[in-house]
Amino acid sequence: MIKQQLDMSHKRSAGDTATTSYGGDSLLETLPEGILNEIFSMLEPETLTTLCSLSCVSRTLKSSVNKTLSSFSSIDLSGFSLDLKTFYGVIKSVGTIKKMTLDCFRLNDSSIRSFLGPDVEELVLLKCSSLSYKLIASIGKICPKLRVLTLEFSVSIFKSAVFDSKLHGSLINCQHLESLKIKVRGDDFNDYCFMLLGIYQELPETIKVLKLEPAISLDTIISLKSFTYGNMLLAPIAFGQTLTHISLVIDIISDTLLHSIANALPQLVELDLKDRPTSEPSDDLSNIGIQSLVNCKHLTSLSLMRSRQNISSLFKRTSDMGMFLLSEGLKGLESVRFGGFSKVSDAGFTSILNSCLSLKKFEIQSALLLTDLAFQDFSKVPRSLVEVKLVSCSSITSEAICELATCSSLEVLDLFGCKSVADSCLNNISRLTLLTSLNLGGADVTNAGMAVLGKGNAPISCLSLRGCKRVSDEGIVSLLGSESKIRKTLTSLDLGHMPGMSDKAITTIVDACIGLTELIIRNCFHVTDASVKALALKGKVGGESNLLRRLDLYNCTAVSAESLQCMKKPLFRGLQWIGIGRTKLVCVGYAAFDEICSERPWLTICKDGCEVGCHDGWQYHEI
């Protein structure tokens, strides 16, 4: 049945577009090319996707689009997992490239070399699972003007020695490098972190921004300090006086590490540390380590986070006193992120809020002792907060959120895991006229609360209701009512892990949200083929385009193999990523997927359980 309906839709679509194809009577052919060139010249490089789509409409548009692309010196293709043919087609159309951001998962050495050259200044290569170490080693020589380099790898343990030598060889040639970011993906932190051992000694004096994942605490400490080894006096790293931003995912955050950073990096503006202890730390962070950061007089952004990936570990030696000392010594902080501080109470967090008057971003994760008292009388002091995230803070209730909502400058509010937040604060949230991102994942909100939020003035573009089990189809209908402002602004919606969602909610979303680009409905067991069809056909009625770029159907068990027809042209015209793991779709033969991929080489079909975009799971995928 679904196949017959879609076939009929194909025929109607073909009839509708017949007059606008090459050789037709399109009115666009009569427009002066100079006018189109002038319009396109004012567009940003980020409009590449739209431009490439337009080039198929008429010869006039194709000519203008090609001229526009040839003028681009900066291109971001990270949203696409391009195949070789499509990639070469894009590169052929653009001019001299100075800045390139690229998803390399399906590319090879020769494709990357095709645009490398002496003009390249910024290079961001993501998902480099298929690139050779020989290519990595040559980047510095081929691009002598390189200022920004970002590399994301997936490296197995048996290749580590090769990786180590080749990477170091490349960095030696990057004499103008100002920013280096390296992320290495692997199964076990201890197995692959040593591959960046000694990297600090390879960096040029020009480096200002450094991000390493993973890094080793001991290696970092040794590199930052002068010390005697045998009869030799080893000097600290050469770039200590220039480094302003450092971000490390490390094995352990300790007092010694913070003390070394504070003493060796006097110009530090941003410090971002996250650790992954594999056992209970013996030399853990304490108030003494926190206090040493007061020496970083230029520090405006501070992030200290403990991952609970391996063990259930928290910072147990840092108390309110550490926060008191920090807030008194660093009153100029503009961004604060703390995660896993189990011994810090309301008093400690309040001292940061009240002393750092320029604070714009405030994020607290897994704070067991954080309660509503930290935000008592919050409205009595003028605030310039733009972003507030209280993640997995189980003692926070709606009362605190009502106080926070008095800060009219809020643009981002993240309450994921705050299970005591309920409907009573949604009226206050809905009045925030600058709020663009709201995360209510796991909150105790209901359909009534959705009705309140839908009647508000908040221009929310990104909304997460993940795990809100008391919100059903009726709540989504109320949220997206005909007078709702959010139906016009919403671009990303997360309805994952919501048992009350069915085809009725999805149909409402299709009809109401004209600008939706991302929809997550994973683990929604009552969503069927009807929803997939409605999403696929979005844009057929009324002539508007289908803007949906990413769709997550993971574990939607009621979706059958018939929905595979929806992935074929001309449906889902803008789709770039779709997650179908643990659905009946994965049981379809390889031939069917090969047909779709040949039609849409830029489409990523994820059969695993990755979140949208496969940002944290791509290293396990087959090419």
C-alpha positions as CSV (number, residue, x, y, z in Angstrom):
1,M,0.0,0.0,0.0
2,I,2.7,2.5,1.0
3,K,4.6,1.8,-2.2
4,Q,1.6,2.5,-4.4
5,Q,0.9,5.8,-2.7
6,L,4.5,6.9,-3.0
7,D,4.5,5.9,-6.7
8,M,1.5,8.2,-7.3
9,S,3.3,10.9,-5.5
10,H,6.3,10.5,-7.7
11,K,4.2,10.9,-10.8
12,R,2.6,14.1,-9.5
13,S,6.0,15.4,-8.6
14,A,7.3,14.7,-12.0
15,G,4.4,16.6,-13.6
16,D,4.9,19.6,-11.3
17,T,8.6,20.0,-12.1
18,A,8.5,19.3,-15.8
19,T,8.4,22.9,-16.8
20,T,11.3,23.9,-14.5
21,S,13.8,21.3,-15.7
22,Y,16.6,22.0,-18.2
23,G,15.1,22.8,-21.6
24,G,11.7,23.8,-20.1
25,D,9.9,27.1,-20.1
26,S,11.0,28.2,-16.7
27,L,10.6,32.0,-16.1
28,L,14.0,31.9,-14.4
29,E,15.6,31.5,-17.9
30,T,14.4,35.0,-18.7
31,L,16.0,36.7,-15.7
32,P,19.3,38.6,-16.3
33,E,22.2,36.5,-15.0
34,G,23.7,39.7,-13.6
35,I,20.9,40.0,-11.1
36,L,21.3,36.5,-9.9
37,N,25.0,36.9,-9.5
38,E,24.5,40.0,-7.4
39,I,22.0,38.1,-5.1
40,F,24.3,35.1,-4.7
41,S,27.3,37.3,-4.0
42,M,25.7,38.4,-0.8
43,L,25.2,34.9,0.5
44,E,27.4,33.2,3.1
45,P,29.4,30.1,2.4
46,E,27.1,28.2,4.7
47,T,24.4,28.4,2.0
48,L,26.3,25.9,-0.1
49,T,23.7,23.2,0.3
50,T,20.9,25.5,-1.0
51,L,23.0,26.8,-3.9
52,C,23.9,23.3,-5.1
53,S,20.2,22.4,-4.9
54,L,19.2,25.5,-6.9
55,S,21.8,24.7,-9.7
56,C,19.5,21.8,-10.8
57,V,16.6,24.1,-11.5
58,S,17.7,25.9,-14.6
59,R,20.8,26.7,-16.8
60,T,20.8,30.3,-15.7
61,L,20.8,29.3,-12.0
62,K,23.5,26.7,-12.6
63,S,25.8,29.3,-14.3
64,S,25.2,31.8,-11.4
65,V,25.7,29.1,-8.8
66,N,29.0,28.0,-10.3
67,K,30.3,31.6,-10.4
68,T,29.3,32.1,-6.7
69,L,31.0,28.8,-5.7
70,S,34.2,29.8,-7.5
71,S,34.4,32.9,-5.3
72,F,34.3,30.9,-2.0
73,S,37.5,30.6,-0.1
74,S,35.9,29.1,3.0
75,I,33.8,25.9,2.8
76,D,32.2,23.8,5.6
77,L,31.2,20.3,4.4
78,S,31.1,18.7,7.9
79,G,27.4,18.1,7.6
80,F,27.8,15.7,4.7
81,S,29.6,12.3,4.5
82,L,30.4,12.8,0.8
83,D,31.5,10.1,-1.5
84,L,34.5,10.7,-3.8
85,K,32.5,11.6,-6.9
86,T,30.3,14.2,-5.2
87,F,33.3,15.6,-3.4
88,Y,35.3,16.1,-6.6
89,G,32.3,17.7,-8.1
90,V,32.1,20.3,-5.3
91,I,35.9,20.9,-5.2
92,K,35.9,21.4,-9.0
93,S,33.4,24.3,-8.7
94,V,35.1,26.3,-5.9
95,G,38.0,28.7,-6.2
96,T,41.2,28.9,-4.1
97,I,40.5,27.3,-0.7
98,K,41.8,29.0,2.4
99,K,39.5,27.4,5.0
100,M,38.1,23.9,4.8
101,T,36.0,21.8,7.2
102,L,35.4,18.3,6.0
103,D,33.9,14.9,7.0
104,C,36.6,12.5,5.7
105,F,34.9,9.2,6.5
106,R,34.3,8.2,2.9
107,L,37.3,10.0,1.4
108,N,40.9,9.0,0.7
109,D,44.4,10.5,0.6
110,S,44.1,11.7,-3.1
111,S,40.8,13.5,-2.5
112,I,42.3,15.4,0.5
113,R,45.5,16.3,-1.5
114,S,43.3,17.7,-4.3
115,F,42.7,20.9,-2.4
116,L,45.7,21.1,-0.1
117,G,48.2,23.8,-1.1
118,P,50.2,26.8,0.0
119,D,47.0,29.0,0.3
120,V,45.3,26.8,3.0
121,E,45.3,28.5,6.4
122,E,42.6,26.6,8.3
123,L,42.0,22.8,8.0
124,V,39.5,20.8,9.9
125,L,39.5,17.1,9.1
126,L,36.9,15.0,10.9
127,K,36.4,11.2,11.0
128,C,39.8,10.5,9.5
129,S,39.5,6.7,9.7
130,S,40.6,6.1,6.1
131,L,43.5,8.6,5.7
132,S,47.1,7.4,5.9
133,Y,49.7,8.6,8.3
134,K,51.9,9.5,5.3
135,L,49.3,12.1,4.3
136,I,49.0,13.5,7.9
137,A,52.8,13.9,8.0
138,S,52.8,15.9,4.7
139,I,50.2,18.5,5.7
140,G,52.8,20.8,7.3
141,K,55.0,20.8,4.1
142,I,52.1,21.2,1.7
143,C,50.4,23.9,3.7
144,P,53.2,26.1,5.1
145,K,50.8,29.0,6.0
146,L,48.6,26.7,8.1
147,R,47.3,28.5,11.2
148,V,44.5,26.2,12.3
149,L,44.6,22.4,12.3
150,T,41.9,20.1,13.7
151,L,42.3,16.3,13.3
152,E,39.8,13.6,14.5
153,F,41.1,10.1,14.4
154,S,40.1,6.5,15.2
155,V,43.4,4.7,15.8
156,S,43.8,1.1,16.9
157,I,46.5,0.2,19.3
158,F,48.7,-1.7,16.9
159,K,49.2,1.5,14.8
160,S,50.1,3.7,17.7
161,A,53.8,3.9,17.1
162,V,53.3,4.8,13.5
163,F,50.8,7.4,14.4
164,D,53.1,8.9,17.0
165,S,56.0,9.4,14.7
166,K,54.1,10.6,11.7
167,L,52.0,13.1,13.6
168,H,55.1,14.6,15.2
169,G,56.8,14.9,11.9
170,S,53.9,16.9,10.6
171,L,53.8,19.4,13.5
172,I,57.4,20.3,13.2
173,N,56.7,21.8,9.8
174,C,53.7,23.9,11.0
175,Q,55.7,27.0,12.0
176,H,52.8,29.4,11.9
177,L,50.3,27.2,13.7
178,E,48.1,29.1,16.2
179,S,45.4,26.5,16.9
180,L,45.8,22.7,17.2
181,K,42.9,20.3,18.1
182,I,43.5,16.5,18.1
183,K,40.8,14.0,19.0
184,V,41.7,10.3,19.0
185,R,38.8,7.8,19.3
186,G,39.3,4.4,21.0
187,D,37.8,1.8,23.2
188,D,40.0,2.1,26.3
189,F,41.5,5.4,27.5
190,N,44.7,3.7,28.8
191,D,45.2,1.8,25.5
192,Y,45.5,4.9,23.2
193,C,46.3,8.0,25.3
194,F,50.0,7.4,25.1
195,M,49.9,8.1,21.3
196,L,50.0,11.8,22.1
197,L,52.9,11.4,24.5
198,G,55.5,14.1,24.1
199,I,53.4,16.2,21.8
200,Y,54.0,19.4,23.7
201,Q,57.7,19.5,22.7
202,E,56.7,19.3,19.1
203,L,54.5,22.5,19.0
204,P,55.8,25.8,17.6
205,E,56.0,28.9,19.8
206,T,53.1,30.5,17.9
207,I,50.5,28.2,19.4
208,K,47.7,29.9,21.2
209,V,44.9,27.3,21.2
210,L,45.5,23.7,22.2
211,K,42.9,20.9,22.5
212,L,44.0,17.3,23.1
213,E,41.7,14.3,23.6
214,P,43.2,12.3,25.2
215,A,46.2,13.6,27.1
216,I,48.2,12.3,30.0
217,S,48.4,14.2,33.3
218,L,52.0,13.3,34.0
219,D,53.2,14.2,30.5
220,T,51.4,17.6,30.8
221,I,52.9,18.3,34.2
222,I,56.4,17.4,33.1
223,S,56.1,19.5,30.0
224,L,54.9,22.6,31.9
225,K,57.6,22.5,34.6
226,S,61.3,23.0,34.6
227,F,63.0,20.0,36.2
228,T,66.3,18.2,36.4
229,Y,66.7,14.8,34.8
230,G,70.1,13.2,35.4
231,N,72.6,16.0,34.7
232,M,70.3,17.9,32.4
233,L,68.0,20.8,33.2
234,L,64.9,20.5,31.0
235,A,63.1,23.7,30.2
236,P,59.3,24.1,30.1
237,I,57.4,24.2,26.8
238,A,58.4,27.1,24.5
239,F,54.8,28.3,24.0
240,G,54.0,28.9,27.6
241,Q,53.9,32.7,27.2
242,T,51.6,32.6,24.1
243,L,49.0,29.9,25.0
244,T,45.6,31.4,25.8
245,H,43.2,28.5,25.4
246,I,43.8,24.9,26.5
247,S,41.4,22.0,26.6
248,L,42.3,18.5,27.7
249,V,40.5,15.3,28.2
250,I,42.8,13.7,30.7
251,D,43.3,10.7,32.9
252,I,43.1,12.6,36.2
253,I,42.6,16.2,37.3
254,S,44.9,16.8,40.3
255,D,46.2,19.7,42.4
256,T,49.6,19.2,40.8
257,L,48.2,19.6,37.3
258,L,46.3,22.8,38.1
259,H,49.3,24.2,39.9
260,S,51.5,23.5,36.9
261,I,49.1,25.1,34.5
262,A,48.6,28.2,36.6
263,N,52.4,28.8,36.9
264,A,53.4,28.0,33.3
265,L,50.6,29.7,31.4
266,P,50.3,33.3,32.6
267,Q,48.3,34.4,29.5
268,L,45.6,31.8,29.9
269,V,42.1,33.0,29.0
270,E,40.2,29.6,28.8
271,L,40.9,26.4,30.7
272,D,38.8,23.3,29.9
273,L,39.7,20.1,31.7
274,K,37.7,16.8,31.7
275,D,39.0,13.6,33.3
276,R,38.2,10.0,33.0
277,P,39.6,8.2,36.0
278,T,39.6,4.4,35.7
279,S,39.9,3.9,39.4
280,E,39.3,5.9,42.6
281,P,42.0,8.7,42.4
282,S,44.5,8.8,45.2
283,D,45.8,12.3,44.2
284,D,42.4,14.0,43.6
285,L,41.6,17.7,43.1
286,S,41.1,19.6,46.3
287,N,40.6,23.2,47.5
288,I,44.4,23.8,47.2
289,G,44.3,23.0,43.5
290,I,41.3,25.2,42.9
291,Q,43.0,28.1,44.8
292,S,46.1,27.9,42.5
293,L,43.9,29.1,39.5
294,V,43.7,32.5,41.1
295,N,47.1,33.1,39.6
296,C,45.5,33.1,36.1
297,K,44.6,36.7,36.2
298,H,43.3,36.8,32.6
299,L,41.0,33.7,33.0
300,T,37.5,34.3,31.7
301,S,36.3,30.8,31.0
302,L,36.8,27.8,33.4
303,S,35.5,24.2,32.9
304,L,36.3,21.4,35.3
305,M,34.3,18.2,34.6
306,R,34.6,14.6,35.8
307,S,33.3,11.9,33.4
308,R,31.4,9.0,35.0
309,Q,32.1,6.9,32.0
310,N,34.2,4.3,33.7
311,I,33.5,4.5,37.4
312,S,31.0,6.3,39.6
313,S,33.5,8.8,40.8
314,L,33.1,12.4,41.9
315,F,35.3,15.2,43.2
316,K,35.2,14.5,46.9
317,R,38.0,16.7,48.2
318,T,36.7,20.0,46.9
319,S,34.3,21.9,49.1
320,D,32.6,25.3,49.4
321,M,35.9,26.8,50.6
322,G,37.5,26.1,47.2
323,M,34.6,28.0,45.4
324,F,34.9,30.9,47.9
325,L,38.6,31.3,47.1
326,L,38.0,31.0,43.4
327,S,35.2,33.5,43.3
328,E,37.2,36.1,45.2
329,G,40.3,35.7,43.1
330,L,38.6,35.5,39.7
331,K,35.8,38.0,39.6
332,G,36.2,38.4,35.9
333,L,34.9,34.9,35.0
334,E,32.4,35.0,32.1
335,S,31.9,31.2,31.7
336,V,31.8,28.5,34.4
337,R,31.3,24.8,33.9
338,F,31.5,22.4,36.9
339,G,30.7,18.7,36.8
340,G,30.9,16.1,39.6
341,F,31.6,18.3,42.6
342,S,29.6,16.3,45.2
343,K,30.8,18.2,48.3
344,V,30.0,21.7,47.0
345,S,26.7,23.0,48.3
346,D,24.5,26.0,47.6
347,A,26.9,28.4,49.4
348,G,29.8,27.5,47.1
349,F,27.9,27.8,43.8
350,T,26.1,31.0,45.0
351,S,29.5,32.6,45.7
352,I,30.3,32.2,42.0
353,L,27.0,33.7,40.9
354,N,27.2,36.7,43.2
355,S,30.9,37.5,42.8
356,C,31.4,37.0,39.0
357,L,29.1,39.8,37.8
358,S,30.2,39.4,34.2
359,L,29.0,35.8,34.1
360,K,27.3,34.8,30.9
361,K,27.4,31.0,31.0
362,F,26.8,28.9,34.1
363,E,26.7,25.1,33.9
364,I,26.5,22.7,36.8
365,Q,26.4,18.9,36.3
366,S,25.7,16.1,38.8
367,A,25.8,18.5,41.9
368,L,24.2,16.4,44.6
369,L,24.0,19.4,47.1
370,L,22.7,22.0,44.7
371,T,19.1,23.1,45.7
372,D,16.7,26.0,45.0
373,L,18.4,28.0,47.8
374,A,21.3,28.8,45.5
375,F,18.8,30.9,43.4
376,Q,16.9,32.5,46.2
377,D,16.3,36.2,45.6
378,F,18.1,35.7,42.2
379,S,16.0,38.5,40.7
380,K,17.2,41.1,43.1
381,V,20.7,41.3,41.5
382,P,21.0,42.4,37.8
383,R,22.3,39.5,35.7
384,S,23.7,39.2,32.2
385,L,23.4,35.4,32.0
386,V,22.9,34.1,28.4
387,E,23.3,30.4,29.0
388,V,22.3,28.3,32.1
389,K,22.6,24.5,32.3
390,L,21.7,22.5,35.4
391,V,22.2,18.9,34.2
392,S,21.2,16.0,36.5
393,C,20.7,18.3,39.5
394,S,17.9,16.3,41.0
395,S,17.2,18.7,43.9
396,I,16.4,21.6,41.6
397,T,12.6,22.3,41.4
398,S,10.4,24.7,39.5
399,E,10.8,27.3,42.2
400,A,14.5,27.8,41.2
401,I,13.6,27.9,37.5
402,C,11.0,30.7,38.1
403,E,13.8,32.7,39.7
404,L,16.2,32.0,36.8
405,A,13.5,33.1,34.3
406,T,13.7,36.6,35.7
407,C,16.9,36.9,33.8
408,S,15.6,38.3,30.5
409,S,18.8,37.8,28.6
410,L,18.6,34.0,28.7
411,E,19.1,32.3,25.3
412,V,19.9,28.8,26.4
413,L,18.2,26.9,29.3
414,D,19.2,23.2,29.8
415,L,17.4,21.3,32.6
416,F,18.1,17.8,31.4
417,G,17.7,15.3,34.3
418,C,16.1,17.7,36.6
419,K,13.2,15.4,37.4
420,S,11.6,17.7,40.0
421,V,11.0,20.5,37.5
422,A,7.3,20.6,36.6
423,D,4.7,22.6,34.7
424,S,4.6,25.5,37.2
425,C,7.7,27.2,35.8
426,L,6.8,26.9,32.1
427,N,4.7,30.1,32.1
428,N,7.8,32.0,33.3
429,I,10.0,30.3,30.8
430,S,7.6,31.1,27.9
431,R,8.0,34.8,28.6
432,L,11.8,34.7,27.8
433,T,11.8,36.6,24.5
434,L,15.4,35.7,23.7
435,L,15.2,32.0,24.5
436,T,16.2,29.9,21.5
437,S,17.2,26.5,23.1
438,L,15.3,24.7,25.9
439,N,16.0,21.2,27.2
440,L,13.4,19.7,29.5
441,G,14.6,16.1,29.1
442,G,13.5,14.0,32.0
443,A,11.5,16.8,33.6
444,D,8.1,16.2,35.2
445,V,6.2,18.2,32.7
446,T,2.7,17.3,31.3
447,N,0.4,18.1,28.4
448,A,-1.0,21.1,30.3
449,G,2.5,22.5,30.5
450,M,3.0,22.1,26.7
451,A,-0.1,24.2,26.2
452,V,1.4,26.9,28.4
453,L,4.7,26.8,26.5
454,G,2.9,26.9,23.2
455,K,1.1,30.2,24.1
456,G,4.3,31.9,25.1
457,N,6.6,34.4,23.3
458,A,9.9,32.4,23.5
459,P,11.3,32.0,20.0
460,I,12.5,28.4,20.7
461,S,14.4,26.8,17.8
462,C,15.8,23.8,19.6
463,L,13.5,21.9,22.0
464,S,14.2,18.6,23.8
465,L,11.5,16.7,25.6
466,R,13.4,13.5,25.8
467,G,12.1,11.1,28.4
468,C,9.2,13.3,29.4
469,K,6.8,10.4,29.9
470,R,3.8,12.4,30.9
471,V,3.7,14.2,27.6
472,S,1.6,12.5,24.9
473,D,0.3,13.3,21.5
474,E,-2.2,15.8,22.9
475,G,0.7,17.7,24.5
476,I,2.4,18.1,21.1
477,V,-0.9,19.2,19.5
478,S,-1.2,21.9,22.2
479,L,2.4,23.0,21.9
480,L,2.0,23.5,18.2
481,G,-1.4,25.1,18.0
482,S,-2.3,27.5,15.2
483,E,-1.4,30.6,17.3
484,S,1.8,29.1,18.6
485,K,5.0,31.1,18.0
486,I,7.2,28.0,18.4
487,R,5.7,26.3,15.3
488,K,7.4,29.1,13.3
489,T,10.7,29.0,15.0
490,L,11.3,25.3,15.8
491,T,14.2,23.7,13.8
492,S,15.2,20.8,16.1
493,L,12.9,18.6,18.2
494,D,13.8,15.7,20.4
495,L,10.9,13.4,21.4
496,G,13.1,10.4,22.2
497,H,12.1,7.8,24.9
498,M,8.5,9.2,25.1
499,P,6.0,6.3,25.2
500,G,3.1,8.6,24.6
501,M,4.2,9.6,21.1
502,S,2.4,8.1,18.0
503,D,1.6,9.0,14.4
504,K,-0.7,11.7,15.6
505,A,2.1,13.7,17.1
506,I,4.3,13.3,14.0
507,T,1.6,14.3,11.7
508,T,1.0,17.4,13.7
509,I,4.7,18.3,13.5
510,V,4.7,17.8,9.8
511,D,1.8,20.2,9.3
512,A,2.9,22.8,11.8
513,C,6.7,23.0,11.7
514,I,7.7,24.5,8.4
515,G,11.4,25.0,9.3
516,L,12.2,21.7,11.1
517,T,15.6,20.4,10.1
518,E,16.1,17.7,12.8
519,L,13.7,15.3,14.4
520,I,14.6,12.7,17.0
521,I,11.9,10.0,17.8
522,R,14.1,7.2,19.0
523,N,12.5,4.6,21.2
524,C,9.0,5.7,20.3
525,F,7.3,2.3,19.9
526,H,4.0,3.6,18.6
527,V,5.4,5.5,15.6
528,T,4.7,3.6,12.4
529,D,5.3,3.7,8.7
530,A,2.6,6.4,8.5
531,S,4.8,8.8,10.3
532,V,7.8,8.1,8.0
533,K,5.6,8.6,4.9
534,A,4.3,11.9,6.2
535,L,7.8,13.1,6.9
536,A,8.9,11.9,3.5
537,L,6.1,13.7,1.7
538,K,6.6,16.9,3.6
539,G,6.9,19.7,1.1
540,K,4.7,18.1,-1.6
541,V,1.7,20.1,-0.4
542,G,1.8,23.8,-0.9
543,G,5.1,23.8,-2.8
544,E,7.4,24.4,0.1
545,S,10.7,22.6,0.3
546,N,11.4,19.7,2.7
547,L,14.0,21.1,5.1
548,L,14.4,18.0,7.2
549,R,18.1,17.1,7.3
550,R,18.4,14.6,10.1
551,L,15.9,11.9,11.3
552,D,16.5,9.5,14.2
553,L,14.2,6.4,14.1
554,Y,16.4,4.2,16.3
555,N,14.3,1.4,18.0
556,C,11.0,2.5,16.5
557,T,10.0,-1.1,16.4
558,A,6.6,-0.4,14.7
559,V,8.4,0.9,11.6
560,S,8.5,-1.8,8.9
561,A,10.7,-2.5,5.9
562,E,8.1,-0.8,3.7
563,S,9.4,2.5,4.9
564,L,12.5,1.9,2.9
565,Q,10.6,3.2,-0.1
566,C,10.5,6.6,1.5
567,M,14.2,7.0,1.3
568,K,14.2,6.9,-2.5
569,K,14.1,9.9,-4.7
570,P,12.3,12.3,-4.9
571,L,11.2,11.9,-1.3
572,F,13.1,13.3,1.7
573,R,14.8,15.7,-0.7
574,G,17.1,17.3,1.9
575,L,17.8,14.3,4.1
576,Q,21.5,14.0,5.1
577,W,21.4,11.5,8.0
578,I,18.9,8.9,9.1
579,G,19.2,6.4,12.0
580,I,17.4,3.1,11.6
581,G,19.1,0.9,14.1
582,R,17.0,-1.8,15.8
583,T,14.1,-1.3,13.4
584,K,12.9,-3.8,10.7
585,L,14.6,-1.6,8.1
586,V,18.0,-3.0,9.0
587,C,16.8,-6.5,7.8
588,V,16.5,-5.3,4.2
589,G,19.1,-6.7,1.9
590,Y,22.3,-4.9,1.0
591,A,21.1,-4.4,-2.6
592,A,18.3,-2.1,-1.5
593,F,20.6,0.1,0.5
594,D,23.1,0.2,-2.4
595,E,20.4,1.5,-4.7
596,I,19.6,4.3,-2.3
597,C,23.2,5.2,-1.7
598,S,23.9,5.3,-5.4
599,E,21.0,7.8,-5.8
600,R,22.0,9.8,-2.7
601,P,25.7,9.5,-2.2
602,W,25.6,12.3,0.4
603,L,23.1,10.4,2.6
604,T,24.3,8.6,5.8
605,I,22.2,5.6,6.8
606,C,23.2,4.6,10.4
607,K,22.3,1.1,11.3
608,D,23.9,1.3,14.7
609,G,22.6,3.2,17.8
610,C,24.4,6.5,17.3
611,E,22.9,9.8,18.2
612,V,22.2,12.2,15.4
613,G,25.3,12.7,13.2
614,C,27.3,9.7,14.5
615,H,29.6,12.1,16.3
616,D,30.5,9.6,18.9
617,G,30.1,6.3,17.1
618,W,31.5,6.7,13.6
619,Q,34.8,4.9,14.5
620,Y,32.9,1.6,14.8
621,H,31.2,1.9,11.4
622,E,32.1,0.1,8.2
623,I,32.8,2.3,5.2
